[in-house]
Amino acid sequence: MIDSPKNNPHRHGLRAIIGALAQATPVTAGLAHLYRFTYPSEMESQLLAWRDDVSDTLNAHEAVLRQLEERIAP
């Protein structure tokens, strides 16, 4: 069974507060956006891994179903 990722509200809130504080000047705002791009949150990383797991599982199921179809009705 593939479990979906869980959001950590404390970590998400802290990241939002730091991001809001970084919007004070254009330079820090740009650096904050660059940081978010280069270092995604833990939730985003877990979500991407979860999507990969779901896709791999679905593709494996499709391959098994094709083999069964070929055996039943060649």
Secondary structure as GFF3:
##gff-version 3
##sequence-region A 1 74
A	DSSP	alpha_helix	9	21	.	.	.	ID=ss1
A	DSSP	three_ten_helix	22	24	.	.	.	ID=ss2
A	DSSP	alpha_helix	26	38	.	.	.	ID=ss3
A	DSSP	alpha_helix	42	72	.	.	.	ID=ss4
###
